[in-house]
Amino acid sequence: MHSTIPEVEIECGHPGVGYLSSDGHVIRLAYLNRKNHFIAVGFRKLRVDKHLVRRFAKIGFPSTVQQSFVSVGPVFVTACVNYFGPPAMAAFGVAGRIDMVATMLAIAIGMPATAPTGHNLCAKNPECGKVRFERALLIGTILSGAVASIACTFPKLTLSMFIHHEPALAIGVKYLRIVAPTILFSHRCLAPQES
């Protein structure tokens, strides 16, 4: 069943046609409810499923606590690095951005693999889900490996794109030589978490 949702004409200095982003969701919902579309939301029929809410809380609360620790952890690491002075802090910050490139690759590959893997698991087809997950893991590992090999092979060149202070570069090179091999495994840790 095909639903035609009207496009909204907007002018932002020049004529253009686009969908409204946040307001557009409300407009589309009102449109679908008015047309009595099969995906319309019946607000009068909404009910809270207590069993489902308990399951969400049982699964979600430990995950929330774990993610909070993951978010707060770098604060303590940064406080420890800060004791070594400004050059160490600069090197740590820049090397962290390089590490973040590999992490972003892991997340960017892991997130799209989540939906098809979940669909296959729900469709009682775990083998197909496993194959998709393994392929995403392989692609992410190759990309993270490329970042790790560049960071490990050319640490000074990689860091000098961001900082030019010689003491910070020396610390950063040592830091990258230690951390670069672990970048390869960041995708192996993040991909299962994203899926």
FIKOLZA-1660 file (N, C-alpha, C; in steps of 0.1 Angstrom, whole numbers, plus 5000, padded with zeros to 4 digits):
% residues 195
   i   px   py   pz ch aa at
   1 5008 4988 5000  A  M  N
   1 5000 5000 5000  A  M CA
   1 5009 5012 5000  A  M  C
   2 5007 5021 4990  A  H  N
   2 5015 5033 4989  A  H CA
   2 5008 5045 4994  A  H  C
   3 5015 5052 5003  A  S  N
   3 5009 5064 5009  A  S CA
   3 5016 5076 5003  A  S  C
   4 5009 5086 4998  A  T  N
   4 5015 5098 4993  A  T CA
   4 5014 5109 5004  A  T  C
   5 5025 5113 5009  A  I  N
   5 5026 5124 5019  A  I CA
   5 5031 5136 5012  A  I  C
   6 5023 5147 5013  A  P  N
   6 5027 5159 5005  A  P CA
   6 5040 5165 5009  A  P  C
   7 5048 5169 4999  A  E  N
   7 5060 5176 5002  A  E CA
   7 5057 5190 5006  A  E  C
   8 5065 5196 5014  A  V  N
   8 5063 5210 5019  A  V CA
   8 5074 5218 5013  A  V  C
   9 5070 5229 5007  A  E  N
   9 5079 5238 5000  A  E CA
   9 5085 5248 5011  A  E  C
  10 5098 5249 5012  A  I  N
  10 5104 5258 5021  A  I CA
  10 5114 5267 5013  A  I  C
  11 5116 5279 5018  A  E  N
  11 5125 5288 5012  A  E CA
  11 5136 5292 5023  A  E  C
  12 5148 5289 5020  A  C  N
  12 5159 5292 5029  A  C CA
  12 5169 5301 5021  A  C  C
  13 5165 5312 5017  A  G  N
  13 5174 5321 5008  A  G CA
  13 5173 5317 4994  A  G  C
  14 5169 5305 4990  A  H  N
  14 5167 5301 4977  A  H CA
  14 5156 5291 4976  A  H  C
  15 5148 5290 4966  A  P  N
  15 5137 5281 4965  A  P CA
  15 5142 5266 4966  A  P  C
  16 5135 5258 4974  A  G  N
  16 5138 5244 4975  A  G CA
  16 5127 5237 4980  A  G  C
  17 5127 5224 4978  A  V  N
  17 5116 5215 4982  A  V CA
  17 5122 5205 4991  A  V  C
  18 5116 5203 5003  A  G  N
  18 5122 5193 5012  A  G CA
  18 5111 5189 5022  A  G  C
  19 5114 5179 5030  A  Y  N
  19 5105 5175 5041  A  Y CA
  19 5110 5183 5054  A  Y  C
  20 5100 5187 5061  A  L  N
  20 5103 5193 5074  A  L CA
  20 5108 5182 5083  A  L  C
  21 5118 5185 5091  A  S  N
  21 5124 5174 5099  A  S CA
  21 5116 5171 5112  A  S  C
  22 5117 5179 5122  A  S  N
  22 5110 5175 5135  A  S CA
  22 5095 5178 5134  A  S  C
  23 5092 5190 5128  A  D  N
  23 5078 5193 5127  A  D CA
  23 5071 5184 5117  A  D  C
  24 5079 5179 5107  A  G  N
  24 5073 5170 5097  A  G CA
  24 5068 5157 5102  A  G  C
  25 5074 5152 5113  A  H  N
  25 5069 5140 5119  A  H CA
  25 5055 5142 5125  A  H  C
  26 5053 5153 5131  A  V  N
  26 5040 5156 5137  A  V CA
  26 5030 5158 5125  A  V  C
  27 5034 5165 5115  A  I  N
  27 5025 5167 5103  A  I CA
  27 5021 5154 5097  A  I  C
  28 5031 5145 5095  A  R  N
  28 5029 5132 5089  A  R CA
  28 5020 5123 5097  A  R  C
  29 5022 5124 5110  A  L  N
  29 5014 5116 5119  A  L CA
  29 4999 5121 5119  A  L  C
  30 4997 5134 5119  A  A  N
  30 4984 5139 5118  A  A CA
  30 4977 5135 5105  A  A  C
  31 4985 5136 5094  A  Y  N
  31 4980 5133 5081  A  Y CA
  31 4976 5118 5080  A  Y  C
  32 4984 5109 5086  A  L  N
  32 4981 5095 5085  A  L CA
  32 4969 5092 5094  A  L  C
  33 4967 5098 5105  A  N  N
  33 4956 5096 5114  A  N CA
  33 4943 5101 5107  A  N  C
  34 4944 5112 5101  A  R  N
  34 4932 5118 5094  A  R CA
  34 4928 5109 5082  A  R  C
  35 4937 5103 5075  A  K  N
  35 4934 5095 5064  A  K CA
  35 4930 5081 5068  A  K  C
  36 4931 5078 5081  A  N  N
  36 4929 5065 5087  A  N CA
  36 4937 5054 5080  A  N  C
  37 4950 5057 5079  A  H  N
  37 4960 5048 5073  A  H CA
  37 4962 5036 5082  A  H  C
  38 4967 5025 5077  A  F  N
  38 4969 5013 5085  A  F CA
  38 4980 5015 5095  A  F  C
  39 4989 5024 5094  A  I  N
  39 4999 5027 5104  A  I CA
  39 4996 5039 5113  A  I  C
  40 4983 5043 5112  A  A  N
  40 4979 5054 5120  A  A CA
  40 4979 5050 5135  A  A  C
  41 4982 5060 5144  A  V  N
  41 4983 5057 5158  A  V CA
  41 4969 5061 5164  A  V  C
  42 4963 5051 5171  A  G  N
  42 4951 5054 5178  A  G CA
  42 4954 5057 5193  A  G  C
  43 4954 5070 5196  A  F  N
  43 4958 5074 5209  A  F CA
  43 4948 5070 5220  A  F  C
  44 4935 5068 5216  A  R  N
  44 4925 5063 5226  A  R CA
  44 4927 5048 5229  A  R  C
  45 4934 5041 5220  A  K  N
  45 4935 5027 5223  A  K CA
  45 4949 5023 5229  A  K  C
  46 4957 5033 5232  A  L  N
  46 4970 5030 5238  A  L CA
  46 4969 5024 5252  A  L  C
  47 4976 5014 5254  A  R  N
  47 4976 5007 5267  A  R CA
  47 4990 5004 5271  A  R  C
  48 4993 5005 5284  A  V  N
  48 5006 5002 5289  A  V CA
  48 5007 4987 5292  A  V  C
  49 5016 4980 5286  A  D  N
  49 5018 4966 5289  A  D CA
  49 5028 4965 5300  A  D  C
  50 5023 4962 5312  A  K  N
  50 5032 4961 5324  A  K CA
  50 5043 4951 5323  A  K  C
  51 5040 4939 5317  A  H  N
  51 5050 4929 5316  A  H CA
  51 5061 4934 5307  A  H  C
  52 5058 4940 5296  A  L  N
  52 5068 4945 5287  A  L CA
  52 5076 4957 5293  A  L  C
  53 5069 4965 5301  A  V  N
  53 5077 4976 5308  A  V CA
  53 5086 4970 5318  A  V  C
  54 5082 4960 5325  A  R  N
  54 5091 4953 5335  A  R CA
  54 5103 4947 5327  A  R  C
  55 5101 4941 5316  A  R  N
  55 5112 4935 5308  A  R CA
  55 5122 4946 5303  A  R  C
  56 5116 4957 5299  A  F  N
  56 5125 4968 5294  A  F CA
  56 5133 4973 5306  A  F  C
  57 5127 4975 5317  A  A  N
  57 5135 4979 5329  A  A CA
  57 5145 4969 5333  A  A  C
  58 5142 4956 5333  A  K  N
  58 5151 4946 5337  A  K CA
  58 5163 4945 5328  A  K  C
  59 5161 4947 5315  A  I  N
  59 5172 4947 5305  A  I CA
  59 5179 4961 5305  A  I  C
  60 5171 4972 5305  A  G  N
  60 5176 4985 5302  A  G CA
  60 5184 4991 5314  A  G  C
  61 5180 4988 5326  A  F  N
  61 5187 4994 5338  A  F CA
  61 5201 4990 5339  A  F  C
  62 5205 4977 5338  A  P  N
  62 5219 4973 5338  A  P CA
  62 5227 4979 5327  A  P  C
  63 5220 4980 5315  A  S  N
  63 5227 4985 5303  A  S CA
  63 5230 5000 5306  A  S  C
  64 5220 5007 5312  A  T  N
  64 5222 5021 5315  A  T CA
  64 5233 5024 5324  A  T  C
  65 5234 5015 5335  A  V  N
  65 5245 5016 5344  A  V CA
  65 5259 5014 5338  A  V  C
  66 5259 5003 5329  A  Q  N
  66 5272 5000 5322  A  Q CA
  66 5276 5012 5313  A  Q  C
  67 5266 5017 5305  A  Q  N
  67 5270 5028 5296  A  Q CA
  67 5274 5041 5304  A  Q  C
  68 5268 5043 5316  A  S  N
  68 5272 5054 5324  A  S CA
  68 5287 5053 5328  A  S  C
  69 5291 5041 5332  A  F  N
  69 5305 5038 5336  A  F CA
  69 5314 5041 5324  A  F  C
  70 5310 5036 5312  A  V  N
  70 5318 5038 5300  A  V CA
  70 5319 5053 5298  A  V  C
  71 5309 5061 5300  A  S  N
  71 5310 5075 5297  A  S CA
  71 5318 5083 5308  A  S  C
  72 5317 5078 5321  A  V  N
  72 5324 5085 5331  A  V CA
  72 5339 5081 5332  A  V  C
  73 5342 5069 5327  A  G  N
  73 5356 5064 5328  A  G CA
  73 5366 5073 5322  A  G  C
  74 5364 5079 5310  A  P  N
  74 5374 5088 5304  A  P CA
  74 5377 5100 5313  A  P  C
  75 5368 5104 5322  A  V  N
  75 5370 5116 5331  A  V CA
  75 5382 5112 5340  A  V  C
  76 5382 5100 5345  A  F  N
  76 5392 5096 5355  A  F CA
  76 5406 5094 5347  A  F  C
  77 5405 5088 5335  A  V  N
  77 5417 5087 5327  A  V CA
  77 5423 5100 5324  A  V  C
  78 5415 5110 5320  A  T  N
  78 5420 5123 5317  A  T CA
  78 5426 5130 5329  A  T  C
  79 5420 5128 5340  A  A  N
  79 5425 5134 5353  A  A CA
  79 5439 5128 5356  A  A  C
  80 5441 5115 5353  A  C  N
  80 5454 5109 5356  A  C CA
  80 5465 5114 5346  A  C  C
  81 5461 5115 5333  A  V  N
  81 5470 5120 5323  A  V CA
  81 5474 5135 5326  A  V  C
  82 5465 5142 5331  A  N  N
  82 5467 5156 5334  A  N CA
  82 5479 5159 5344  A  N  C
  83 5482 5149 5352  A  Y  N
  83 5493 5150 5361  A  Y CA
  83 5506 5151 5354  A  Y  C
  84 5507 5146 5342  A  F  N
  84 5520 5145 5334  A  F CA
  84 5522 5158 5327  A  F  C
  85 5513 5168 5327  A  G  N
  85 5516 5181 5322  A  G CA
  85 5509 5183 5308  A  G  C
  86 5510 5196 5303  A  P  N
  86 5503 5199 5291  A  P CA
  86 5508 5191 5278  A  P  C
  87 5521 5188 5277  A  P  N
  87 5524 5181 5265  A  P CA
  87 5518 5167 5265  A  P  C
  88 5517 5160 5276  A  A  N
  88 5511 5147 5277  A  A CA
  88 5496 5148 5274  A  A  C
  89 5490 5159 5279  A  M  N
  89 5476 5161 5277  A  M CA
  89 5473 5163 5263  A  M  C
  90 5481 5171 5256  A  A  N
  90 5479 5174 5242  A  A CA
  90 5481 5161 5233  A  A  C
  91 5491 5153 5237  A  A  N
  91 5494 5141 5229  A  A CA
  91 5482 5131 5232  A  A  C
  92 5477 5130 5244  A  F  N
  92 5466 5121 5247  A  F CA
  92 5454 5125 5240  A  F  C
  93 5451 5138 5239  A  G  N
  93 5439 5143 5232  A  G CA
  93 5439 5140 5217  A  G  C
  94 5451 5143 5211  A  V  N
  94 5452 5140 5197  A  V CA
  94 5451 5125 5194  A  V  C
  95 5459 5117 5201  A  A  N
  95 5459 5103 5199  A  A CA
  95 5445 5097 5202  A  A  C
  96 5438 5103 5211  A  G  N
  96 5424 5099 5213  A  G CA
  96 5415 5101 5202  A  G  C
  97 5417 5112 5194  A  R  N
  97 5409 5115 5182  A  R CA
  97 5412 5105 5171  A  R  C
  98 5425 5101 5170  A  I  N
  98 5429 5091 5160  A  I CA
  98 5422 5077 5164  A  I  C
  99 5422 5074 5177  A  D  N
  99 5416 5062 5182  A  D CA
  99 5401 5063 5179  A  D  C
 100 5395 5075 5180  A  M  N
 100 5381 5077 5178  A  M CA
 100 5377 5074 5164  A  M  C
 101 5386 5076 5154  A  V  N
 101 5383 5073 5140  A  V CA
 101 5380 5058 5139  A  V  C
 102 5388 5050 5145  A  A  N
 102 5386 5035 5145  A  A CA
 102 5373 5031 5152  A  A  C
 103 5370 5038 5163  A  T  N
 103 5358 5035 5170  A  T CA
 103 5346 5039 5162  A  T  C
 104 5346 5051 5155  A  M  N
 104 5335 5055 5147  A  M CA
 104 5333 5045 5136  A  M  C
 105 5344 5040 5130  A  L  N
 105 5343 5029 5119  A  L CA
 105 5336 5017 5125  A  L  C
 106 5339 5013 5137  A  A  N
 106 5333 5001 5143  A  A CA
 106 5318 5004 5145  A  A  C
 107 5315 5015 5150  A  I  N
 107 5301 5018 5152  A  I CA
 107 5293 5019 5139  A  I  C
 108 5299 5026 5129  A  A  N
 108 5293 5028 5116  A  A CA
 108 5290 5015 5109  A  A  C
 109 5299 5005 5111  A  I  N
 109 5297 4992 5105  A  I CA
 109 5288 4983 5114  A  I  C
 110 5289 4984 5127  A  G  N
 110 5281 4976 5136  A  G CA
 110 5266 4979 5136  A  G  C
 111 5263 4992 5135  A  M  N
 111 5249 4997 5136  A  M CA
 111 5241 4992 5124  A  M  C
 112 5245 4993 5112  A  P  N
 112 5237 4988 5101  A  P CA
 112 5235 4973 5101  A  P  C
 113 5244 4966 5107  A  A  N
 113 5243 4951 5108  A  A CA
 113 5233 4947 5119  A  A  C
 114 5229 4956 5128  A  T  N
 114 5221 4953 5139  A  T CA
 114 5207 4949 5134  A  T  C
 115 5201 4957 5125  A  A  N
 115 5187 4955 5121  A  A CA
 115 5185 4942 5114  A  A  C
 116 5193 4939 5103  A  P  N
 116 5192 4926 5096  A  P CA
 116 5194 4914 5105  A  P  C
 117 5204 4915 5114  A  T  N
 117 5207 4904 5123  A  T CA
 117 5195 4902 5132  A  T  C
 118 5189 4912 5138  A  G  N
 118 5178 4911 5146  A  G CA
 118 5166 4905 5139  A  G  C
 119 5164 4910 5126  A  H  N
 119 5153 4905 5119  A  H CA
 119 5154 4890 5116  A  H  C
 120 5166 4886 5113  A  N  N
 120 5169 4871 5110  A  N CA
 120 5167 4863 5123  A  N  C
 121 5171 4868 5134  A  L  N
 121 5169 4861 5147  A  L CA
 121 5155 4860 5150  A  L  C
 122 5147 4870 5148  A  C  N
 122 5133 4870 5151  A  C CA
 122 5125 4861 5141  A  C  C
 123 5130 4860 5129  A  A  N
 123 5124 4851 5119  A  A CA
 123 5129 4837 5120  A  A  C
 124 5136 4834 5131  A  K  N
 124 5141 4821 5134  A  K CA
 124 5150 4816 5123  A  K  C
 125 5158 4825 5118  A  N  N
 125 5168 4822 5108  A  N CA
 125 5182 4826 5114  A  N  C
 126 5187 4820 5124  A  P  N
 126 5199 4825 5131  A  P CA
 126 5212 4823 5122  A  P  C
 127 5212 4814 5113  A  E  N
 127 5223 4812 5105  A  E CA
 127 5226 4824 5095  A  E  C
 128 5215 4829 5089  A  C  N
 128 5216 4841 5081  A  C CA
 128 5221 4853 5089  A  C  C
 129 5215 4854 5101  A  G  N
 129 5219 4865 5110  A  G CA
 129 5234 4864 5114  A  G  C
 130 5238 4852 5116  A  K  N
 130 5252 4850 5120  A  K CA
 130 5261 4853 5108  A  K  C
 131 5258 4850 5096  A  V  N
 131 5266 4853 5084  A  V CA
 131 5267 4868 5083  A  V  C
 132 5255 4875 5084  A  R  N
 132 5256 4890 5083  A  R CA
 132 5264 4896 5093  A  R  C
 133 5263 4891 5106  A  F  N
 133 5271 4897 5117  A  F CA
 133 5286 4895 5114  A  F  C
 134 5289 4883 5110  A  E  N
 134 5303 4880 5108  A  E CA
 134 5309 4888 5096  A  E  C
 135 5301 4890 5086  A  R  N
 135 5306 4899 5075  A  R CA
 135 5308 4913 5080  A  R  C
 136 5299 4918 5087  A  A  N
 136 5300 4932 5093  A  A CA
 136 5313 4933 5102  A  A  C
 137 5315 4922 5110  A  L  N
 137 5326 4922 5119  A  L CA
 137 5339 4921 5110  A  L  C
 138 5339 4914 5099  A  L  N
 138 5351 4913 5091  A  L CA
 138 5354 4927 5084  A  L  C
 139 5344 4933 5079  A  I  N
 139 5346 4946 5072  A  I CA
 139 5351 4957 5083  A  I  C
 140 5345 4957 5094  A  G  N
 140 5349 4966 5105  A  G CA
 140 5363 4964 5110  A  G  C
 141 5367 4951 5110  A  T  N
 141 5380 4947 5115  A  T CA
 141 5390 4952 5104  A  T  C
 142 5387 4950 5092  A  I  N
 142 5396 4955 5081  A  I CA
 142 5398 4970 5081  A  I  C
 143 5387 4977 5083  A  L  N
 143 5388 4992 5084  A  L CA
 143 5396 4996 5096  A  L  C
 144 5392 4990 5108  A  S  N
 144 5400 4994 5120  A  S CA
 144 5414 4990 5119  A  S  C
 145 5417 4979 5112  A  G  N
 145 5431 4974 5110  A  G CA
 145 5438 4984 5101  A  G  C
 146 5432 4990 5091  A  A  N
 146 5438 5000 5083  A  A CA
 146 5442 5012 5091  A  A  C
 147 5433 5017 5100  A  V  N
 147 5436 5028 5109  A  V CA
 147 5447 5025 5118  A  V  C
 148 5447 5013 5124  A  A  N
 148 5457 5008 5133  A  A CA
 148 5471 5007 5126  A  A  C
 149 5471 5002 5114  A  S  N
 149 5484 5001 5107  A  S CA
 149 5490 5014 5103  A  S  C
 150 5481 5024 5099  A  I  N
 150 5486 5037 5096  A  I CA
 150 5492 5044 5109  A  I  C
 151 5484 5043 5120  A  A  N
 151 5488 5049 5132  A  A CA
 151 5501 5043 5138  A  A  C
 152 5502 5030 5136  A  C  N
 152 5514 5023 5142  A  C CA
 152 5526 5025 5133  A  C  C
 153 5524 5025 5119  A  T  N
 153 5535 5026 5110  A  T CA
 153 5540 5041 5109  A  T  C
 154 5531 5050 5109  A  F  N
 154 5535 5064 5107  A  F CA
 154 5529 5073 5119  A  F  C
 155 5533 5070 5131  A  P  N
 155 5527 5077 5142  A  P CA
 155 5531 5092 5142  A  P  C
 156 5543 5096 5139  A  K  N
 156 5547 5110 5140  A  K CA
 156 5540 5117 5129  A  K  C
 157 5539 5112 5117  A  L  N
 157 5532 5118 5106  A  L CA
 157 5517 5120 5109  A  L  C
 158 5511 5109 5114  A  T  N
 158 5497 5110 5118  A  T CA
 158 5494 5121 5128  A  T  C
 159 5503 5121 5138  A  L  N
 159 5501 5131 5149  A  L CA
 159 5504 5145 5144  A  L  C
 160 5514 5147 5135  A  S  N
 160 5518 5160 5131  A  S CA
 160 5507 5167 5123  A  S  C
 161 5497 5160 5119  A  M  N
 161 5486 5166 5112  A  M CA
 161 5478 5175 5121  A  M  C
 162 5479 5172 5134  A  F  N
 162 5471 5179 5144  A  F CA
 162 5479 5188 5154  A  F  C
 163 5491 5183 5158  A  I  N
 163 5500 5191 5167  A  I CA
 163 5514 5192 5161  A  I  C
 164 5521 5203 5165  A  H  N
 164 5534 5205 5160  A  H CA
 164 5544 5207 5171  A  H  C
 165 5540 5206 5183  A  H  N
 165 5548 5208 5195  A  H CA
 165 5557 5195 5197  A  H  C
 166 5570 5197 5197  A  E  N
 166 5579 5185 5197  A  E CA
 166 5577 5176 5209  A  E  C
 167 5577 5182 5222  A  P  N
 167 5575 5173 5233  A  P CA
 167 5562 5165 5233  A  P  C
 168 5551 5171 5228  A  A  N
 168 5538 5164 5227  A  A CA
 168 5539 5154 5216  A  A  C
 169 5546 5156 5205  A  L  N
 169 5548 5146 5195  A  L CA
 169 5555 5134 5200  A  L  C
 170 5566 5136 5208  A  A  N
 170 5574 5125 5213  A  A CA
 170 5565 5116 5222  A  A  C
 171 5557 5122 5231  A  I  N
 171 5548 5115 5239  A  I CA
 171 5538 5108 5231  A  I  C
 172 5532 5115 5221  A  G  N
 172 5521 5109 5213  A  G CA
 172 5526 5097 5205  A  G  C
 173 5538 5098 5200  A  V  N
 173 5544 5086 5192  A  V CA
 173 5544 5074 5201  A  V  C
 174 5549 5076 5213  A  K  N
 174 5550 5064 5223  A  K CA
 174 5536 5059 5226  A  K  C
 175 5527 5068 5228  A  Y  N
 175 5513 5065 5231  A  Y CA
 175 5507 5057 5220  A  Y  C
 176 5508 5062 5208  A  L  N
 176 5502 5055 5196  A  L CA
 176 5508 5041 5194  A  L  C
 177 5521 5040 5196  A  R  N
 177 5528 5027 5194  A  R CA
 177 5522 5017 5204  A  R  C
 178 5518 5021 5216  A  I  N
 178 5512 5012 5226  A  I CA
 178 5497 5010 5223  A  I  C
 179 5490 5020 5219  A  V  N
 179 5476 5019 5217  A  V CA
 179 5472 5014 5203  A  V  C
 180 5480 5016 5193  A  A  N
 180 5476 5013 5179  A  A CA
 180 5472 4998 5178  A  A  C
 181 5479 4989 5183  A  P  N
 181 5475 4974 5182  A  P CA
 181 5462 4972 5188  A  P  C
 182 5458 4979 5198  A  T  N
 182 5445 4976 5205  A  T CA
 182 5434 4982 5197  A  T  C
 183 5437 4992 5188  A  I  N
 183 5426 4998 5179  A  I CA
 183 5420 4987 5171  A  I  C
 184 5428 4977 5166  A  L  N
 184 5423 4966 5158  A  L CA
 184 5412 4959 5165  A  L  C
 185 5413 4957 5178  A  F  N
 185 5404 4949 5186  A  F CA
 185 5392 4958 5191  A  F  C
 186 5392 4971 5189  A  S  N
 186 5381 4979 5193  A  S CA
 186 5368 4975 5186  A  S  C
 187 5370 4972 5173  A  H  N
 187 5358 4968 5165  A  H CA
 187 5353 4955 5170  A  H  C
 188 5361 4946 5174  A  R  N
 188 5357 4933 5179  A  R CA
 188 5349 4934 5192  A  R  C
 189 5352 4945 5200  A  C  N
 189 5345 4947 5212  A  C CA
 189 5332 4955 5210  A  C  C
 190 5333 4964 5200  A  L  N
 190 5321 4973 5198  A  L CA
 190 5310 4967 5190  A  L  C
 191 5314 4959 5180  A  A  N
 191 5304 4953 5171  A  A CA
 191 5294 4945 5178  A  A  C
 192 5298 4936 5187  A  P  N
 192 5287 4928 5194  A  P CA
 192 5279 4937 5203  A  P  C
 193 5285 4947 5209  A  Q  N
 193 5277 4956 5217  A  Q CA
 193 5267 4964 5209  A  Q  C
 194 5270 4968 5197  A  E  N
 194 5261 4975 5189  A  E CA
 194 5250 4966 5184  A  E  C
 195 5253 4953 5182  A  S  N
 195 5243 4944 5177  A  S CA
 195 5236 4937 5189  A  S  C
% end
